Amino acid sequence: MPNCPRCHQPVKTQAVTCPHCGLVLKAHGHPGIPLHRATGEEYLCDSCTYHADDTCTYPQRPFARECTLYHNSSQPEPELNPRHDRSKSLRLWFERNLTWLILVGLILLSLLISLSR
C-alpha cells in the first residue's frame, strides 16, 4: 500500500484523493490515471524521457511539478510483445469484418458453383 506524498499516511492504490489530507493522487479524478509529483526542488522534466527526446507537449514544460505523462529516463522502457499485439489486432480485424468476410465467401462459393456447371 503506497503512502501519501504530503501526509505520508497509507492510502489505497486506487484512491483518487488522500482520505487523511485530501491531496489529489490521481489525475482528472480517474483511478487509472497516475499523477506523478516532483519531490524536493527539482522539476519532473529534468528526469523525464519525453523532455529529453523533445516529444513532450505538456503546457507546464519544462517547469512541471505534476504530470500524468512522466516517465523516468533512468528506468528502462517497458518491453512490448509485438507477436501478441499483432495476433490480437488480427483477431480484432476479423471480428470487425466478419460480416464482409462471410459475404465475400458466399459470393466466391456461388461463382465456383456457377462456373462448374
Residue, then its C-alpha position, 0 to 999 in steps of 0.5 A: m500500500p503506497n503512502c501519501p506524498r504530503c501526509h505520508q499516511p497509507v492510502k489505497t492504490q486506487a484512491v483518487t484523493c488522500p482520505h487523511c489530507g485530501l491531496v489529489l493522487k490521481a489525475h482528472g479524478h480517474p483511478g487509472i490515471p497516475l499523477h506523478r509529483a516532483t519531490g524536493e526542488e527539482y522539476l519532473c522534466d529534468s528526469c523525464t524521457y519525453h523532455a529529453d527526446d523533445t516529444c513532450t507537449y505538456p503546457q507546464r514544460p519544462f517547469a512541471r511539478e505534476c504530470t500524468l505523462y512522466h516517465n523516468s529516463s533512468q528506468p528502462e522502457p517497458e518491453l512490448n510483445p509485438r507477436h501478441d499485439r499483432s495476433k490480437s489486432l488480427r483477431l480484432w480485424f476479423e471480428r470487425n469484418l466478419t460480416w464482409l468476410i462471410l459475404v465475400g465467401l458466399i459470393l466466391l462459393s456461388l461463382l465456383i458453383s456457377l462456373s462448374r456447371 
